[in-house]
Amino acid sequence: METRLDTFNGWQMKATVASRLTPAGEAAYFVVEPPTYKESSTGVPEIPANTQCIEGTFDDLDDAFRAAFDVCRRAIEQAERSRNVQKFN
């Protein structure tokens, strides 16, 4: 199991991926818990991203992390758009 951190537009993202062997003896990677994101690294609770679109396994570890972080990026973009709309209302 491996956990990675990444950033996007100043937000911190975290994802954890694990692997298991397929019947053919090859590694298959999967996201083991919902990736999370938060606006800063100090005292702000992490928000779990909606992971309904991350199903199945991946052939490559980096592909699994890429999928998890893409979900976070979309959620962050939505949060930022929402915030910008609220400023103008």
C-alpha angles and dihedrals in degrees: 000000000000132000122201134187125211136168133227125181089342094308120121118230129192130192135173123207129185133187138218133182120259120223086263090059096250125128119257118192128209138174105253102192133016111281112243136209136192135181097237138011097239124083098321116128117243118248117218114230121229104261101184089114094054103080131146129012136302129224092218131049092221091052090056092051091045091055092048094048092045088059090051092048091054091049091048092049089051091050091050093048090049091051092049092051091051091053091060097046 
